[in-house]
């Protein structure tokens, strides 16, 4: 098979041995795989794949058709359309993955959208509801709301009945983020009021202001540190509002936790997709042969929606 491959800090397309499905796994003929920030870090040698996943083939998002089932599988059959959030290897023509990490592709999603769905919506759902315990009627602030996880969080927050304030630095994206369900779209310098949940996708510079902006019993959930990882926090202010700060990543979690996260999305988010209440914004698609250009486009920034590699028959 062919795959986008990390070689000496660059992305090239190379041949690799075809994988075979092990116990509990299915083999996927990949149709689409989105790029994520983790792929950019892996390309630079800063974020290796967890043990057991391809170390030189990036890709946390994958969508495709089941072509073969290993022993002790029951969820899917050959020919089923599936998508999932994986530990790596998604940006190749074939991937063997445990069936419990996968979910069915709703008819409402095309291949590009399916290939950009799982990582961002699993991350956003886990952050908002499992960690942040967001409830209907609460106020939610999302920093970095124009990115992949941000646009997912805007939609999930709005459909949950929360009031969503989206912080987006690029004003060219304000209208598009508003159309995704944000009740208010502001620049980072114009955030007003108090919030019950703050989703931090930018990093450390925002943390002192986040603490000041918390309602009583408010929660800050940190899942992005692109702008920095170290901040000074006023613990007195946090104590005064009885606030809470949590933080996590998903990629390195134990298998069982990731499988449970997939079931939450399958149960609570896929019905919203089927009803047309949630979508996956796509910025651009590239063929597998153009993977280096896709990485360059991702690194350039200024996009709204996912950058997706498409491959195989019927992928576009």
URWORA-V607069 format. One record per residue. RES is the residue in one small letter. PHI is phi in degrees with one decimal (none if undefined). PSI is psi in radians with two decimals (* if undefined). D_FIRST is the distance of its C-alpha to the first C-alpha in Angstrom with 2 decimals. Layout:
res = <RES:RES>
phi = <PHI:PHI>
psi = <PSI:PSI>
d_first = <D_FIRST:D_FIRST>
This chain:
res = <x:x:x:x:x:x:x:x:x:x:x:x:x:x:x:x:x:x:x:x:x:x:x:x:x:x:x:x:x:x:x:x:x:x:x:x:x:x:x:x:x:x:x:x:x:x:x:x:x:x:x:x:x:x:x:x:x:x:x:x:x:x:x:x:x:x:x:x:x:x:x:x:x:x:x:x:x:x:x:x:x:x:x:x:x:x:x:x:x:x:x:x:x:x:x:x:x:x:x:x:x:x:x:x:x:x:x:x:x:x:x:x:x:x:x:x:x:x:x:x:x:x:x:x:x:x:x:x:x:x:x:x:x:x:x:x:x:x:x:x:x:x:x:x:x:x:x:x:x:x:x:x:x:x:x:x:x:x:x:x:x:x:x:x:x:x:x:x:x:x:x:x:x:x:x:x:x:x:x:x:x:x:x:x:x:x:x:x:x:x:x:x:x:x:x:x:x:x:x:x:x:x:x:x:x:x:x:x:x:x:x:x:x:x:x:x:x:x:x:x:x:x:x:x:x:x:x:x:x:x:x:x:x:x:x:x:x:x:x:x:x:x:x:x:x:x:x:x:x:x:x:x:x:x:x:x:x:x:x:x:x:x:x:x:x:x:x:x:x:x:x:x:x:x:x:x:x:x:x:x:x:x:x:x:x:x:x:x:x:x:x:x:x:x:x:x:x:x:x:x:x:x:x:x:x:x:x:x:x:x:x:x:x:x:x:x>
phi = <none:-105.2:-155.5:-64.4:-135.9:-86.4:-135.5:54.3:77.7:-123.6:-104.5:-129.0:-105.8:-131.4:-82.7:-136.9:-61.8:-68.1:-76.2:-126.7:-74.2:-92.8:-55.7:83.0:-103.5:-122.4:-99.4:-108.9:-83.8:-72.3:-108.9:-157.4:-151.1:-80.6:-91.1:-134.3:-57.3:-62.1:-66.4:-64.0:-69.1:-64.4:-58.3:-88.9:80.5:-103.7:-147.8:-65.8:-66.9:-62.3:-54.4:96.5:-109.2:-56.3:-86.1:-113.8:-113.8:-75.9:119.8:-93.1:-104.5:-151.3:-145.9:-178.7:-112.2:-66.8:-108.7:-157.2:-115.8:-78.7:-70.0:58.6:-114.0:-144.1:-77.8:-133.2:-127.7:-53.6:98.9:-71.3:-88.1:-134.4:-148.8:-170.9:-104.4:-118.9:-80.8:156.9:85.9:-68.5:-92.4:-130.8:-72.7:-136.0:-150.1:-96.0:-147.3:-64.0:-64.5:-74.9:-86.4:-105.1:-141.5:-70.3:-86.0:-63.4:-60.1:-70.9:-104.3:-82.5:-63.5:-61.5:-65.7:-62.3:-70.0:-110.7:-88.9:-64.8:-63.8:-73.3:-76.2:-66.3:-62.0:-66.0:-63.5:-59.6:-67.9:-73.6:-105.5:-75.3:-89.0:-80.4:52.8:-62.5:-125.5:-58.2:90.4:-83.9:-99.0:-119.7:-110.7:-117.3:-85.4:78.4:-77.8:-90.5:-79.1:-61.2:-67.0:-61.4:-66.8:-66.4:-65.7:-57.1:-68.0:-65.6:-63.7:-65.3:-71.4:-82.6:95.4:-80.5:-88.9:-105.6:-109.6:-106.0:-97.5:-136.2:-70.2:-80.3:-66.3:-63.3:-96.8:-60.8:-63.9:-64.9:-68.1:-60.9:-65.6:-77.8:126.0:-65.3:-76.5:-150.5:-119.3:-129.0:-86.7:-58.0:-90.3:-125.9:-81.9:-125.8:92.2:-113.7:-133.3:-83.9:-134.0:-121.7:-96.8:-99.9:-110.2:-101.5:137.7:-55.4:-57.2:-85.6:-65.0:-58.2:-66.9:-60.8:-60.6:-62.7:-89.6:-76.5:-70.3:-57.2:66.7:-72.2:-128.7:-107.4:-119.8:-101.1:-134.0:-146.7:-134.9:-59.0:-92.6:143.0:-113.3:-119.2:-143.4:-98.5:-118.6:-80.7:-66.6:-62.8:-64.8:-65.1:-64.2:-61.7:-96.9:53.5:-84.6:-142.4:-118.8:-128.9:-156.4:-167.5:-126.2:-104.6:-58.0:-93.9:-68.3:-59.1:-51.2:-62.8:-65.9:-68.6:-64.9:-64.8:-60.2:-63.1:-66.7:-59.8:-65.7:-59.8:-79.4:-105.3:-104.1:-58.4:-60.8:-67.0:-64.2:-60.1:-84.8:78.8:-85.2:-136.2:-135.3:-119.8:-64.2:-114.7:-80.0:-156.3:-118.9:-134.6:-72.6:-57.0:-59.6:-97.5:-54.9:-58.0:-67.3:-62.2:-66.9:-63.7:-64.9:-61.3:-65.7:-68.5:72.1:73.6:-99.8:-126.2:105.3:-89.9:-96.7:-128.1:-88.1:-116.0:-158.4:81.5:-65.6:75.4:-77.7:-103.1>
psi = <2.82:2.61:2.61:2.32:2.41:2.09:1.97:0.77:0.14:2.86:2.16:2.87:2.10:2.85:2.48:2.74:2.51:2.31:2.80:2.50:2.33:-2.97:2.14:-0.03:2.77:2.70:2.24:2.28:1.87:2.36:-0.52:2.57:2.11:2.75:2.52:2.92:-0.59:-0.59:-0.67:-0.69:-0.67:-0.68:-0.58:0.02:0.31:-0.13:1.33:2.68:2.63:2.75:2.44:-0.21:2.72:2.28:-0.33:-0.02:1.94:3.14:1.80:-0.35:2.46:2.52:2.42:-2.83:2.31:2.19:-0.39:2.53:2.35:-3.04:2.67:0.77:2.56:-0.27:-0.60:2.79:2.82:2.36:-0.26:2.50:2.17:2.82:2.76:2.94:1.99:3.00:-0.20:2.99:0.06:-0.40:0.78:2.97:-0.40:2.59:2.27:2.20:2.55:2.37:-0.39:-0.23:-0.09:2.82:2.76:2.63:2.07:2.61:-0.43:-0.25:2.34:3.14:-0.74:-0.76:-0.72:-0.67:-0.27:0.20:-0.93:-0.82:-0.82:-0.69:-0.57:-0.78:-0.83:-0.74:-0.81:-0.76:-0.79:-0.79:-0.70:-0.81:-0.86:-0.29:0.73:2.39:2.76:2.43:-0.21:2.84:2.26:2.25:2.26:1.98:2.28:0.77:-0.10:-0.15:-3.12:-0.91:-0.64:-0.82:-0.56:-0.76:-0.67:-0.83:-0.74:-0.71:-0.76:-0.74:-0.30:-0.17:0.11:2.76:2.08:2.13:2.10:2.18:2.05:2.09:-0.70:1.88:-0.32:-0.38:-0.03:-0.79:-0.73:-0.70:-0.65:-0.70:-0.39:-0.16:-0.04:2.32:-0.44:2.38:2.17:2.89:2.81:-0.40:0.03:0.47:2.24:2.68:-3.01:2.66:2.55:-0.63:2.33:2.10:1.99:1.90:-0.02:-0.91:-2.83:-0.68:-0.43:-0.23:-0.77:-0.75:-0.60:-0.77:-0.75:-0.52:0.04:2.38:2.93:2.31:0.39:2.78:2.31:2.26:2.04:2.08:0.19:2.37:0.53:-0.52:0.03:2.66:-0.17:2.31:2.72:2.22:2.37:1.70:-0.49:-0.76:-0.67:-0.72:-0.69:-0.62:0.07:0.75:3.03:2.41:2.22:2.83:2.64:2.94:2.87:-0.56:-0.70:0.12:2.73:2.66:-0.80:-0.67:-0.68:-0.65:-0.70:-0.73:-0.69:-0.68:-0.65:-0.80:-0.75:-0.70:-0.69:-0.42:-0.72:-0.65:-0.58:-0.64:-0.80:-0.61:-0.01:0.25:-0.25:2.46:3.05:1.80:2.32:2.15:-0.92:2.68:2.60:2.59:2.83:-0.68:-0.48:0.38:-0.74:-0.69:-0.62:-0.71:-0.66:-0.72:-0.72:-0.78:-0.46:-0.41:-2.95:0.24:2.81:2.06:-3.12:2.56:2.16:2.34:2.32:2.59:2.79:3.00:2.25:0.31:-0.42:*>
d_first = <0.00:3.80:6.67:10.42:11.71:15.37:16.88:20.70:21.37:19.27:16.07:13.69:10.23:8.30:5.55:5.35:6.17:5.49:8.59:11.68:14.54:17.68:21.27:21.71:18.07:16.12:12.45:11.87:10.02:10.62:13.12:14.71:15.03:18.24:19.20:21.97:24.44:22.84:19.71:22.18:23.89:20.80:20.04:23.61:23.35:25.77:23.94:21.61:19.59:21.63:21.27:18.59:16.05:13.41:15.80:13.81:11.68:14.45:15.06:17.87:17.76:15.39:16.13:14.58:15.24:15.54:13.93:15.21:17.96:18.77:22.42:25.10:23.54:25.90:25.16:22.45:21.53:18.71:19.03:20.41:19.64:19.23:19.12:19.76:20.49:18.28:18.65:15.50:11.73:12.22:10.83:7.10:5.76:6.59:9.62:12.26:15.64:19.25:20.73:23.78:21.99:21.11:23.51:23.73:23.25:26.76:27.44:28.89:25.57:23.20:19.49:20.13:23.00:21.21:18.47:21.43:23.65:23.09:23.41:26.44:28.29:27.84:29.04:31.88:33.04:33.16:35.05:37.51:38.39:37.48:38.63:40.82:42.41:42.84:45.39:46.70:49.40:48.21:47.48:43.96:43.14:39.54:39.04:36.11:35.96:33.99:30.70:28.07:29.80:33.12:32.71:31.59:34.62:36.98:36.11:36.25:39.52:41.08:40.25:41.70:45.05:45.06:46.37:43.50:44.21:41.18:41.43:39.59:40.48:39.29:41.94:39.87:37.83:40.88:41.30:37.68:37.85:41.18:39.74:37.29:40.37:41.80:45.56:46.04:43.86:45.32:44.62:44.43:48.05:49.39:48.52:51.68:52.87:51.84:48.67:47.92:44.21:42.60:38.82:38.11:34.85:36.24:37.69:40.80:43.03:43.42:44.39:48.16:48.56:46.59:49.06:51.97:50.54:50.18:52.38:54.06:51.49:48.71:45.17:42.86:39.16:37.19:33.41:32.98:34.39:33.01:36.64:37.71:37.85:41.55:44.48:48.13:49.08:52.61:52.76:56.21:54.94:52.16:54.82:57.13:54.79:53.51:50.01:46.73:43.70:40.38:36.95:33.50:29.75:27.41:24.22:25.88:27.98:28.03:25.82:28.90:30.01:26.71:26.76:30.36:29.57:27.02:29.79:32.24:30.10:29.45:33.18:34.72:32.43:30.56:33.96:34.80:31.64:32.59:36.09:34.94:36.50:33.34:30.65:27.72:28.64:25.87:26.67:23.88:20.39:17.88:14.75:11.56:12.70:15.96:14.98:17.56:20.18:19.55:20.29:23.32:24.55:24.31:26.22:28.86:30.04:32.50:30.20:30.91:28.01:24.30:21.82:18.68:15.20:14.45:11.44:11.08:14.20:17.38:16.21:19.11>
